[in-house]
Amino acid sequence: MKRFSILLLTLAAMLAFSCDPNTLKPDGSGADYRPYGITYQINVYSFADSDGDGWGDLRGVIRHLDYLESLGVKALWLSPVQKAESYHGYNVLDYYEIDPRLGSESDFKDLISQAKAKGIDIYMDYVLNHSGRGEWFSSAVSSESSPYRSYYVLSESPEADITAGKVDNWAGAVNPGMGYWHEISSGNLGYKGRLHFKLDWNAETVTVTESIEDAQNSNNSASKWLWVGEPGYLVGLYETSAGIHEITIDVDTPWGFLVRSDTSTWGNGTKWGGDGSSISFGQPYTINNSKAENITFGGSKIWYFASFDGSMPDLNYGPAGRASESAAFKDLAGSADKWIQMGIAGLRLDAVMWIYQQQTEANVAFLRQWYDRCNASYKAAGGQGDFYMVGEVWEKSEIEAPYYEGLPSCFNFSYWWTLKDRLNRGKGSDFAWHIMYFQNLFKTYRQDFIDAIKLSNHDEDRAGSDLGRSVNKMKLAGAVLLTSPGKPFIYQGEELGYWGTKSKGDEYIRTPIKWTQNSSVPTVALGGKVDYAMLGTDISVDVQEKDRNSILNTYKTFAMARNKYKSLGRGIISEVKSPNEAVALWTMSYDGETVLVAHNFGSSEVILDLDGYSSSELIVSNGTVKGSRSSLTLGPYSSAVYKQ
């Protein structure tokens, strides 16, 4: 029995050696891989710094194309590289320019060219829900005659326009579900000079007139007050008769004023203002303590809507069915044409649920027009195959699925949520069923759907943290991802076992790559918010490349197996009934080739009798694996793929 065990261990070691990433070669590249090839997500600002200024840059990506090729990568999803206000790039200032902090347009062209030579596509991150507050926005809010006036969701009276159904990009919704209206001035809202204020508390009006009378000091015993200017100061009024309060003062403010009935609290009915309009000198102006907006002296005010924060004003494409006719659509499409003609092969679309405020039918109508336009531009530029486009629909699969009527690919967040749950529960037996459920669901909306599967991304807590920083679980998660049907996305650092949560800021889930044991990392964009305790020696690329059992080499090995065996990448999945609750089993078949995939999600060794399946030709494995014809032993958190 002892000799037999030694023989099995020796056989397993020999088979594992055949899975060295250096011995597996891909069978092709380019457009053929687009529906299922591995994509690597890069935060350009923190990936690699080529010039020592502390910012990751495009030339840093170029320098590490060999590394990405060794991971079996067929495409790169770049975080936004257009000129933007903040480090992460999601408030774009100019869709036609490369952010100079990341490099030049020449650098971008060079990246596209050198990546293509390695069979790697470039996908740009495109933000269509909103822009930054750049030239378009500044012009739009400054003048009604601006050519960009229609580009944004603007209103002088939001409540009235919503009620009247005039806010096109809400597609008829009354409550957007997320976001706020933000006030901005157009013209001079303030005043400099001497003014007389007469507050009629009985009629709830205030009358303001220009004055040449002597200015008065504030009444410190007042019961009614003015809050003047910005940042603001209090002025006490004098009660001249029952309910009438007056004062003459010198005013120098860029803003306006409010009335207060209490000096120690702000709110709770003690702040009185207007309806958002400016006063007319000498005319009574009605005040209220419910809406209580700023009372200004002139100019005008306009409100803009932002689904996220005020630095990201929502773009407006008009009625969804005719979105492609809008000026904003045409301009954004023109910018995409520039990059498509330069050689990019795809786009990742940010926050597509919010373009028309969670109104699925309207969003799908818009996305269909956007994809058709970009795909036509791609083909006109000589592109091979179809243009790739994946949408961020951050919701469960049932809400994601209808978006396949507008896009060829969507991120499958439910895939990771299910996998994370099953890995942490040690239950794999129903995982193949869930994969097939997702696929059948998506198929009802699009037969040729491309399921973009992933673990974590730049907006989520790291997979490593979700898995309790367990190296074994992280290796298993990578192995499952790369043996699942669909188009896998690997997030920067995931292949090295990075962890991190958003609790202290998004920067901590966007950590730079540590290339060598002693190398510095680009931290300027992140404001120095880096967990150096995580970036130890053992997490660097050079150390993990030398360690046969590292997380990195697990990713490399399974990625290369996926690229070599067509059934792993392109195959049709079939569930295999698992004889053990901890084990996930399925087959993948393509063009006469079938493989058996087995993953042990549990913390204990399992022995499986594989009735009708062979475990004698091992393709790739992770952990402890012993196989002999129809029997298979999997150690804790171990994986194996066999050719049938």
C-alpha positions as CSV (number, residue, x, y, z in Angstrom):
1,M,0.0,0.0,0.0
2,K,2.9,2.3,0.8
3,R,4.6,1.6,-2.5
4,F,1.3,2.3,-4.3
5,S,0.9,5.7,-2.6
6,I,4.4,6.7,-3.5
7,L,3.7,5.7,-7.1
8,L,0.5,7.9,-7.2
9,L,2.4,10.8,-5.7
10,T,5.2,10.4,-8.3
11,L,2.6,10.3,-11.1
12,A,0.9,13.4,-9.8
13,A,4.2,15.2,-9.7
14,M,5.0,14.2,-13.3
15,L,1.7,15.3,-14.5
16,A,1.8,18.6,-12.6
17,F,5.2,19.3,-14.2
18,S,3.6,19.1,-17.6
19,C,1.5,22.1,-16.6
20,D,4.4,24.4,-16.2
21,P,3.3,27.8,-17.8
22,N,6.5,27.8,-19.9
23,T,5.5,24.5,-21.6
24,L,2.0,25.6,-22.7
25,K,1.7,27.8,-25.8
26,P,-1.4,29.6,-27.0
27,D,-2.9,28.5,-30.3
28,G,-3.7,31.9,-31.7
29,S,-4.4,35.5,-30.9
30,G,-6.4,38.6,-31.9
31,A,-10.1,38.8,-32.8
32,D,-10.6,35.1,-32.5
33,Y,-10.0,35.3,-28.8
34,R,-12.3,38.3,-28.2
35,P,-15.4,36.4,-27.1
36,Y,-13.6,34.3,-24.4
37,G,-9.9,35.5,-24.1
38,I,-8.5,36.7,-20.8
39,T,-8.6,40.4,-20.2
40,Y,-6.5,42.1,-17.6
41,Q,-7.8,45.3,-15.9
42,I,-5.1,48.0,-15.4
43,N,-5.2,51.1,-13.2
44,V,-2.7,52.9,-15.4
45,Y,-1.9,55.5,-12.7
46,S,-0.7,52.8,-10.3
47,F,0.4,49.9,-12.6
48,A,4.0,50.9,-13.5
49,D,5.9,54.2,-13.5
50,S,8.4,54.5,-16.4
51,D,9.8,58.0,-15.6
52,G,10.1,58.1,-11.8
53,D,7.5,60.9,-11.2
54,G,5.4,58.7,-9.0
55,W,2.5,58.3,-11.5
56,G,1.9,55.0,-13.3
57,D,1.9,55.7,-17.0
58,L,1.3,54.3,-20.5
59,R,5.0,53.6,-21.1
60,G,5.0,51.7,-17.8
61,V,2.3,49.4,-19.3
62,I,4.4,49.0,-22.5
63,R,7.4,47.9,-20.4
64,H,5.5,45.1,-18.9
65,L,3.7,43.7,-21.9
66,D,5.9,40.6,-21.6
67,Y,4.5,40.0,-18.1
68,L,1.0,40.4,-19.4
69,E,1.7,38.0,-22.3
70,S,3.0,35.4,-19.8
71,L,-0.3,35.6,-18.0
72,G,-2.1,34.5,-21.2
73,V,-3.8,37.9,-21.5
74,K,-5.5,38.7,-24.8
75,A,-6.8,42.2,-24.0
76,L,-6.1,45.0,-21.6
77,W,-8.9,47.1,-20.0
78,L,-7.3,50.4,-19.2
79,S,-8.8,52.7,-16.5
80,P,-9.8,56.0,-18.2
81,V,-6.8,57.5,-19.9
82,Q,-8.4,60.7,-21.2
83,K,-7.8,64.1,-19.6
84,A,-9.6,64.1,-16.3
85,E,-10.0,66.1,-13.1
86,S,-9.2,63.4,-10.6
87,Y,-6.6,60.7,-10.4
88,H,-9.1,57.8,-11.2
89,G,-10.2,59.4,-14.5
90,Y,-13.9,59.0,-14.2
91,N,-14.7,62.8,-14.4
92,V,-13.4,63.3,-17.9
93,L,-12.5,66.9,-18.9
94,D,-11.7,66.2,-22.6
95,Y,-12.7,63.0,-24.3
96,Y,-10.4,63.7,-27.3
97,E,-7.1,64.0,-25.3
98,I,-4.8,61.7,-23.4
99,D,-4.2,62.7,-19.8
100,P,-0.7,64.2,-19.7
101,R,-0.1,62.7,-16.3
102,L,-0.3,59.3,-18.0
103,G,1.7,60.1,-21.1
104,S,1.1,61.4,-24.6
105,E,-1.0,60.4,-27.6
106,S,2.2,59.0,-29.1
107,D,2.6,56.8,-26.1
108,F,-0.9,55.5,-26.5
109,K,-0.4,54.7,-30.2
110,D,2.8,52.9,-29.3
111,L,1.0,50.8,-26.6
112,I,-1.7,49.8,-29.1
113,S,0.9,48.8,-31.7
114,Q,3.2,46.9,-29.4
115,A,0.3,45.1,-27.7
116,K,-1.2,44.1,-31.0
117,A,2.2,42.6,-32.0
118,K,1.7,40.3,-29.0
119,G,-1.9,39.4,-29.9
120,I,-3.3,41.7,-27.2
121,D,-6.2,44.1,-27.7
122,I,-6.7,47.4,-26.0
123,Y,-10.0,48.4,-24.4
124,M,-10.6,51.9,-23.3
125,D,-12.8,52.7,-20.3
126,Y,-15.5,55.1,-21.5
127,V,-17.7,57.2,-19.2
128,L,-21.1,58.0,-20.9
129,N,-23.3,58.7,-17.9
130,H,-21.4,61.9,-16.9
131,S,-18.4,64.0,-17.6
132,G,-16.2,66.2,-15.5
133,R,-16.7,69.9,-15.1
134,G,-14.5,70.9,-18.1
135,E,-15.0,73.2,-21.1
136,W,-18.2,71.6,-22.2
137,F,-19.8,72.0,-18.8
138,S,-18.5,75.5,-18.1
139,S,-19.8,76.8,-21.4
140,A,-23.2,75.0,-20.9
141,V,-24.0,76.7,-17.6
142,S,-22.7,80.1,-18.5
143,S,-25.0,80.9,-21.4
144,E,-28.3,79.7,-22.9
145,S,-26.8,80.1,-26.3
146,S,-23.8,77.8,-25.6
147,P,-23.4,75.0,-28.1
148,Y,-23.1,72.6,-25.1
149,R,-26.2,73.7,-23.4
150,S,-28.1,70.5,-24.3
151,Y,-25.2,68.3,-23.2
152,Y,-26.2,68.3,-19.6
153,V,-29.2,67.8,-17.3
154,L,-30.0,71.5,-16.6
155,S,-33.0,73.2,-15.1
156,E,-34.0,76.5,-13.6
157,S,-36.8,74.8,-11.8
158,P,-36.1,71.1,-11.3
159,E,-39.3,70.1,-9.4
160,A,-41.5,71.7,-12.1
161,D,-39.5,70.2,-14.9
162,I,-39.6,66.7,-13.4
163,T,-43.3,66.9,-12.8
164,A,-43.8,68.1,-16.4
165,G,-41.7,65.1,-17.7
166,K,-39.1,67.5,-19.2
167,V,-36.0,65.7,-17.8
168,D,-35.4,63.5,-20.8
169,N,-32.5,61.4,-19.3
170,W,-34.7,60.2,-16.5
171,A,-37.0,58.5,-19.1
172,G,-40.1,59.5,-17.2
173,A,-38.8,58.6,-13.7
174,V,-39.8,60.9,-10.9
175,N,-37.2,59.6,-8.4
176,P,-33.8,58.8,-10.0
177,G,-32.8,56.5,-7.2
178,M,-29.4,58.1,-6.7
179,G,-27.9,61.6,-7.1
180,Y,-28.7,65.2,-6.4
181,W,-29.4,68.5,-8.1
182,H,-26.5,71.0,-7.6
183,E,-26.9,74.8,-7.8
184,I,-24.7,77.0,-9.9
185,S,-24.9,80.7,-10.6
186,S,-24.9,82.4,-14.0
187,G,-24.0,86.0,-13.8
188,N,-23.6,88.2,-10.6
189,L,-25.8,87.0,-7.8
190,G,-24.4,89.4,-5.2
191,Y,-24.3,93.1,-4.5
192,K,-21.9,95.8,-3.3
193,G,-23.5,99.0,-1.9
194,R,-25.9,100.3,0.8
195,L,-29.3,98.6,1.1
196,H,-32.4,98.9,3.3
197,F,-34.1,95.7,4.4
198,K,-37.7,95.7,5.5
199,L,-39.0,92.4,6.8
200,D,-42.8,92.0,7.2
201,W,-43.0,89.0,9.5
202,N,-46.8,89.0,9.3
203,A,-46.9,88.9,5.5
204,E,-43.8,86.7,5.3
205,T,-42.1,89.1,2.8
206,V,-38.9,91.0,2.7
207,T,-38.4,94.2,0.6
208,V,-34.9,95.4,-0.3
209,T,-34.2,98.9,-1.7
210,E,-31.0,100.7,-2.5
211,S,-30.4,103.5,0.0
212,I,-28.4,106.7,0.7
213,E,-29.4,106.8,4.4
214,D,-26.9,106.3,7.1
215,A,-25.8,102.7,7.7
216,Q,-26.8,101.2,11.1
217,N,-25.0,98.8,13.4
218,S,-26.4,95.3,14.0
219,N,-29.0,95.1,16.7
220,N,-27.6,92.6,19.1
221,S,-31.0,92.3,20.9
222,A,-32.9,91.5,17.7
223,S,-35.5,88.7,17.3
224,K,-35.0,88.6,13.6
225,W,-31.7,88.4,11.7
226,L,-30.2,88.5,8.3
227,W,-27.5,86.0,7.2
228,V,-25.5,87.9,4.6
229,G,-22.9,86.7,2.2
230,E,-20.5,83.8,1.9
231,P,-19.0,82.5,4.2
232,G,-21.6,84.6,5.9
233,Y,-22.3,86.8,8.9
234,L,-25.3,87.7,11.1
235,V,-27.0,91.2,11.2
236,G,-29.7,91.9,13.7
237,L,-32.8,93.9,12.5
238,Y,-34.7,96.6,14.5
239,E,-38.4,96.1,15.2
240,T,-40.0,99.4,14.0
241,S,-43.6,98.3,14.5
242,A,-45.5,95.2,15.3
243,G,-44.1,92.5,13.1
244,I,-42.0,94.9,11.0
245,H,-38.2,94.6,11.2
246,E,-35.8,96.9,9.4
247,I,-32.2,97.9,9.0
248,T,-29.9,99.8,6.6
249,I,-26.4,98.3,6.1
250,D,-23.5,98.2,3.7
251,V,-23.4,95.0,1.7
252,D,-20.4,93.5,-0.1
253,T,-21.2,89.9,-1.1
254,P,-20.8,87.7,-4.1
255,W,-23.9,85.7,-3.0
256,G,-27.1,86.9,-1.3
257,F,-28.9,86.5,2.0
258,L,-31.3,84.5,4.2
259,V,-33.6,85.5,7.1
260,R,-33.1,83.8,10.5
261,S,-35.5,83.7,13.4
262,D,-32.9,82.2,15.8
263,T,-29.1,82.6,16.1
264,S,-28.2,79.4,17.9
265,T,-29.7,76.8,15.5
266,W,-29.7,76.4,11.8
267,G,-32.7,74.6,10.4
268,N,-35.8,73.3,12.2
269,G,-37.8,76.1,10.8
270,T,-35.5,78.9,11.8
271,K,-34.0,79.5,8.3
272,W,-36.1,81.5,5.9
273,G,-35.3,81.9,2.2
274,G,-36.9,82.1,-1.2
275,D,-37.8,79.9,-4.2
276,G,-34.4,80.2,-5.9
277,S,-35.2,83.4,-7.8
278,S,-33.6,86.9,-7.3
279,I,-35.2,89.9,-5.7
280,S,-36.4,93.0,-7.5
281,F,-35.5,96.2,-5.6
282,G,-38.5,97.8,-4.0
283,Q,-40.8,94.8,-4.6
284,P,-41.9,92.5,-1.7
285,Y,-40.3,89.1,-1.9
286,T,-42.1,86.1,-0.4
287,I,-40.0,84.0,2.0
288,N,-40.5,80.5,3.4
289,N,-38.9,78.1,5.9
290,S,-39.5,74.9,4.0
291,K,-37.6,75.2,0.7
292,A,-35.7,78.2,2.0
293,E,-33.3,78.7,-0.9
294,N,-30.7,81.5,-1.1
295,I,-32.2,84.9,-1.9
296,T,-29.9,86.6,-4.5
297,F,-29.7,90.1,-5.8
298,G,-29.3,89.5,-9.5
299,G,-28.1,87.2,-12.3
300,S,-29.7,83.8,-12.5
301,K,-29.3,80.4,-11.1
302,I,-29.4,77.0,-12.8
303,W,-29.3,73.5,-11.4
304,Y,-27.5,70.5,-12.8
305,F,-28.1,66.9,-11.9
306,A,-25.3,64.4,-11.0
307,S,-26.0,60.8,-10.3
308,F,-22.7,60.4,-8.4
309,D,-21.1,63.6,-7.0
310,G,-21.1,67.2,-8.0
311,S,-17.8,66.9,-9.9
312,M,-19.5,64.5,-12.3
313,P,-22.5,66.3,-14.0
314,D,-24.8,63.9,-15.9
315,L,-24.8,64.0,-19.6
316,N,-28.1,64.4,-21.5
317,Y,-28.9,62.5,-24.7
318,G,-32.6,63.5,-24.9
319,P,-35.3,60.9,-25.5
320,A,-33.7,57.4,-25.5
321,G,-35.2,56.3,-28.8
322,R,-33.5,59.2,-30.6
323,A,-30.3,59.4,-28.5
324,S,-28.1,59.1,-31.5
325,E,-29.6,62.4,-32.8
326,S,-28.5,64.4,-29.8
327,A,-25.5,66.7,-29.9
328,A,-23.9,65.0,-26.9
329,F,-24.1,61.6,-28.4
330,K,-22.6,62.8,-31.7
331,D,-19.7,64.5,-29.9
332,L,-19.0,61.5,-27.6
333,A,-19.2,59.2,-30.7
334,G,-16.8,61.4,-32.5
335,S,-14.3,61.1,-29.7
336,A,-14.7,57.3,-29.7
337,D,-14.1,57.3,-33.5
338,K,-10.7,58.9,-32.9
339,W,-9.6,56.1,-30.7
340,I,-11.1,53.3,-32.8
341,Q,-9.3,54.7,-35.9
342,M,-6.1,54.6,-33.8
343,G,-6.6,50.9,-33.2
344,I,-8.5,50.1,-30.0
345,A,-10.6,47.0,-30.2
346,G,-13.2,47.6,-27.5
347,L,-14.8,49.7,-24.8
348,R,-15.7,49.1,-21.2
349,L,-18.7,51.3,-20.5
350,D,-19.0,52.8,-17.0
351,A,-22.3,52.9,-15.0
352,V,-24.6,52.1,-17.9
353,M,-27.6,51.6,-15.5
354,W,-27.6,55.3,-14.7
355,I,-27.5,56.9,-18.2
356,Y,-31.3,56.9,-18.0
357,Q,-31.6,56.4,-14.3
358,Q,-32.2,52.7,-14.0
359,Q,-34.8,52.8,-16.7
360,T,-33.8,49.5,-18.4
361,E,-35.7,49.9,-21.6
362,A,-34.3,53.4,-22.2
363,N,-30.8,52.4,-21.3
364,V,-30.9,49.4,-23.6
365,A,-32.2,51.6,-26.5
366,F,-29.3,54.0,-25.9
367,L,-26.7,51.3,-25.7
368,R,-27.9,49.6,-28.9
369,Q,-27.4,52.8,-30.8
370,W,-24.0,53.4,-29.2
371,Y,-22.8,49.9,-29.9
372,D,-24.0,50.0,-33.5
373,R,-22.3,53.3,-34.1
374,C,-19.0,52.1,-32.6
375,N,-19.0,48.8,-34.4
376,A,-19.7,50.5,-37.7
377,S,-16.7,52.8,-37.1
378,Y,-14.6,49.8,-36.2
379,K,-15.4,47.9,-39.4
380,A,-14.9,51.1,-41.5
381,A,-11.5,51.4,-40.0
382,G,-10.6,47.8,-41.1
383,G,-11.1,46.1,-37.7
384,Q,-11.2,42.3,-37.6
385,G,-14.3,40.6,-36.2
386,D,-16.8,42.7,-34.2
387,F,-15.9,45.5,-31.9
388,Y,-16.0,44.4,-28.2
389,M,-18.1,46.3,-25.7
390,V,-18.8,45.4,-22.1
391,G,-21.2,47.3,-19.8
392,E,-21.0,47.7,-16.1
393,V,-24.4,46.6,-14.8
394,W,-23.7,46.4,-11.1
395,E,-26.7,44.3,-10.2
396,K,-27.9,40.7,-9.8
397,S,-28.0,38.7,-13.0
398,E,-31.8,39.0,-13.4
399,I,-31.4,42.8,-13.7
400,E,-28.3,42.5,-15.8
401,A,-29.7,40.1,-18.4
402,P,-32.0,42.5,-20.4
403,Y,-28.9,44.7,-21.1
404,Y,-27.8,42.0,-23.5
405,E,-30.4,43.4,-25.9
406,G,-28.2,46.5,-26.2
407,L,-24.6,45.1,-25.7
408,P,-22.8,42.0,-26.6
409,S,-21.2,41.7,-23.1
410,C,-22.0,42.6,-19.5
411,F,-20.1,42.1,-16.3
412,N,-21.5,39.2,-14.3
413,F,-21.4,40.4,-10.8
414,S,-23.5,37.5,-9.6
415,Y,-20.8,35.1,-10.7
416,W,-18.3,36.5,-8.2
417,W,-21.0,36.9,-5.5
418,T,-21.9,33.2,-5.9
419,L,-18.4,32.0,-6.0
420,K,-17.3,34.0,-3.0
421,D,-20.2,32.6,-1.0
422,R,-19.6,29.0,-2.0
423,L,-15.8,29.3,-1.3
424,N,-16.4,30.7,2.1
425,R,-19.0,28.0,2.9
426,G,-17.0,25.2,1.4
427,K,-19.8,24.2,-0.9
428,G,-19.1,23.6,-4.6
429,S,-21.7,21.1,-5.6
430,D,-24.1,23.6,-7.1
431,F,-21.7,26.0,-8.6
432,A,-21.9,24.5,-12.1
433,W,-25.7,24.7,-11.9
434,H,-25.4,28.5,-11.2
435,I,-23.1,29.0,-14.1
436,M,-25.6,27.3,-16.4
437,Y,-28.5,29.3,-14.9
438,F,-26.7,32.6,-15.7
439,Q,-26.0,31.4,-19.3
440,N,-29.6,30.2,-19.9
441,L,-30.9,33.5,-18.5
442,F,-28.6,35.7,-20.8
443,K,-29.4,33.5,-23.8
444,T,-33.1,34.5,-23.6
445,Y,-32.0,38.1,-24.5
446,R,-29.0,37.4,-26.8
447,Q,-27.9,34.1,-28.3
448,D,-24.3,35.2,-28.9
449,F,-23.9,36.8,-25.4
450,I,-20.3,37.2,-24.0
451,D,-20.4,36.6,-20.3
452,A,-17.8,38.8,-18.7
453,I,-16.9,36.9,-15.6
454,K,-14.7,38.4,-12.8
455,L,-13.7,38.3,-9.2
456,S,-13.3,41.9,-7.8
457,N,-12.6,45.2,-9.5
458,H,-11.5,48.7,-8.8
459,D,-14.8,49.6,-7.0
460,E,-15.1,46.5,-4.8
461,D,-13.3,45.1,-1.8
462,R,-10.5,42.9,-3.0
463,A,-11.2,39.2,-3.5
464,G,-8.3,38.5,-1.2
465,S,-10.1,40.3,1.7
466,D,-13.4,38.7,0.9
467,L,-11.7,35.3,1.1
468,G,-10.1,36.1,4.5
469,R,-6.6,36.6,3.0
470,S,-6.4,32.8,2.5
471,V,-3.7,32.0,-0.1
472,N,-5.3,28.6,-0.8
473,K,-8.8,30.2,-1.5
474,M,-7.2,32.9,-3.7
475,K,-5.5,30.3,-5.8
476,L,-8.7,28.3,-6.0
477,A,-10.7,31.4,-7.0
478,G,-8.3,32.1,-9.8
479,A,-8.4,28.5,-11.0
480,V,-12.2,28.5,-11.0
481,L,-12.3,31.8,-12.9
482,L,-10.0,30.5,-15.6
483,T,-11.9,27.2,-16.1
484,S,-15.3,28.7,-16.3
485,P,-17.1,29.5,-19.6
486,G,-17.2,33.1,-20.5
487,K,-14.6,35.9,-20.9
488,P,-12.5,36.2,-17.7
489,F,-11.3,39.5,-16.3
490,I,-8.3,39.6,-13.9
491,Y,-8.0,42.7,-11.8
492,Q,-4.5,44.3,-11.3
493,G,-2.8,42.6,-8.4
494,E,-5.4,39.8,-8.1
495,E,-2.9,37.3,-9.5
496,L,-0.5,38.3,-6.7
497,G,-2.9,37.8,-3.9
498,Y,-3.6,41.5,-3.1
499,W,-6.1,42.3,-0.4
500,G,-7.7,45.6,0.6
501,T,-11.1,47.2,1.5
502,K,-12.8,50.5,0.7
503,S,-13.3,51.3,4.4
504,K,-10.4,53.9,4.4
505,G,-10.9,55.0,0.8
506,D,-11.0,53.6,-2.7
507,E,-7.2,54.0,-3.0
508,Y,-6.6,51.0,-0.8
509,I,-8.2,48.7,-3.4
510,R,-6.2,50.3,-6.3
511,T,-2.7,49.3,-5.0
512,P,0.3,49.6,-7.3
513,I,2.1,46.5,-8.6
514,K,5.3,45.6,-6.7
515,W,7.5,44.4,-9.5
516,T,10.6,43.5,-7.5
517,Q,11.4,42.9,-3.8
518,N,13.1,46.3,-3.4
519,S,11.4,48.4,-6.0
520,S,9.4,51.5,-5.2
521,V,5.8,51.8,-6.3
522,P,3.9,54.7,-7.9
523,T,1.8,56.3,-5.1
524,V,1.4,60.0,-6.2
525,A,-2.0,59.4,-7.8
526,L,-3.2,57.6,-4.7
527,G,-2.1,60.4,-2.4
528,G,0.2,57.9,-0.6
529,K,-2.7,55.8,0.5
530,V,-1.1,52.4,0.2
531,D,-1.0,49.5,2.6
532,Y,2.8,48.9,2.7
533,A,2.2,46.1,5.2
534,M,0.6,44.1,2.3
535,L,3.4,45.0,-0.2
536,G,5.9,42.7,1.5
537,T,8.7,40.7,-0.2
538,D,6.6,37.6,-0.9
539,I,3.9,39.5,-2.8
540,S,6.3,41.0,-5.4
541,V,6.3,39.7,-9.0
542,D,9.9,38.6,-9.1
543,V,9.6,36.5,-5.9
544,Q,6.3,34.8,-7.0
545,E,7.6,34.1,-10.5
546,K,10.4,31.9,-8.9
547,D,7.9,30.2,-6.5
548,R,6.3,27.3,-8.4
549,N,3.4,27.2,-5.8
550,S,2.7,31.0,-5.8
551,I,-0.7,32.5,-6.6
552,L,0.9,34.1,-9.7
553,N,2.1,30.8,-11.1
554,T,-1.3,29.3,-10.4
555,Y,-2.9,32.0,-12.6
556,K,-0.2,31.6,-15.3
557,T,-0.6,27.8,-15.4
558,F,-4.4,27.8,-15.6
559,A,-4.4,30.8,-18.1
560,M,-2.0,29.0,-20.4
561,A,-4.1,25.8,-20.2
562,R,-7.2,27.8,-21.1
563,N,-5.5,29.2,-24.1
564,K,-4.1,25.9,-25.3
565,Y,-7.2,23.7,-24.9
566,K,-10.0,25.1,-26.9
567,S,-12.7,23.4,-24.9
568,L,-11.6,25.3,-21.8
569,G,-12.1,28.7,-23.4
570,R,-14.8,28.1,-25.9
571,G,-16.5,25.0,-24.7
572,I,-20.2,24.3,-23.8
573,I,-20.5,23.6,-20.1
574,S,-22.4,20.5,-18.8
575,E,-23.0,19.9,-15.1
576,V,-21.6,16.7,-13.6
577,K,-23.5,15.5,-10.6
578,S,-21.1,15.9,-7.7
579,P,-20.9,13.0,-5.2
580,N,-19.5,15.4,-2.5
581,E,-21.0,18.7,-1.4
582,A,-17.6,20.4,-1.4
583,V,-16.7,19.6,-5.0
584,A,-17.7,21.5,-8.1
585,L,-17.7,19.3,-11.2
586,W,-18.5,20.1,-14.9
587,T,-17.3,19.3,-18.4
588,M,-16.5,21.7,-21.2
589,S,-16.8,20.5,-24.8
590,Y,-15.8,22.1,-28.1
591,D,-15.1,20.7,-31.6
592,G,-14.8,17.1,-30.4
593,E,-12.6,17.9,-27.4
594,T,-14.0,17.5,-23.8
595,V,-12.4,18.2,-20.5
596,L,-13.5,17.4,-17.0
597,V,-13.1,20.2,-14.4
598,A,-13.0,19.5,-10.7
599,H,-12.6,21.9,-7.8
600,N,-12.6,21.2,-4.1
601,F,-14.2,24.2,-2.3
602,G,-13.7,22.5,1.1
603,S,-11.0,22.4,3.7
604,S,-10.7,18.6,3.8
605,E,-9.5,16.0,1.3
606,V,-12.1,14.3,-0.8
607,I,-12.0,11.0,-2.7
608,L,-14.4,10.8,-5.7
609,D,-15.5,7.9,-7.8
610,L,-16.0,9.4,-11.3
611,D,-18.4,7.0,-12.9
612,G,-18.0,7.3,-16.7
613,Y,-15.1,9.8,-16.5
614,S,-11.4,9.3,-16.7
615,S,-8.8,11.0,-14.4
616,S,-5.8,9.6,-16.2
617,E,-4.8,12.5,-18.5
618,L,-4.2,15.5,-16.3
619,I,-4.0,18.9,-18.1
620,V,-3.5,21.3,-15.2
621,S,-3.8,21.2,-11.5
622,N,-3.5,23.2,-8.3
623,G,-2.9,21.8,-4.8
624,T,-2.8,18.1,-4.0
625,V,-4.3,15.9,-6.8
626,K,-4.1,12.1,-7.3
627,G,-5.9,10.4,-10.1
628,S,-6.3,6.9,-11.4
629,R,-8.7,6.2,-14.2
630,S,-12.2,6.7,-12.7
631,S,-11.0,7.7,-9.2
632,L,-9.9,11.2,-8.0
633,T,-8.5,12.5,-4.8
634,L,-8.5,16.2,-4.2
635,G,-6.8,17.9,-1.3
636,P,-8.2,21.0,0.4
637,Y,-8.9,23.8,-2.0
638,S,-7.4,21.9,-4.9
639,S,-8.3,21.8,-8.6
640,A,-7.8,19.5,-11.5
641,V,-8.7,19.5,-15.2
642,Y,-8.6,16.2,-17.2
643,K,-8.8,15.6,-20.9
644,Q,-11.6,13.0,-21.6
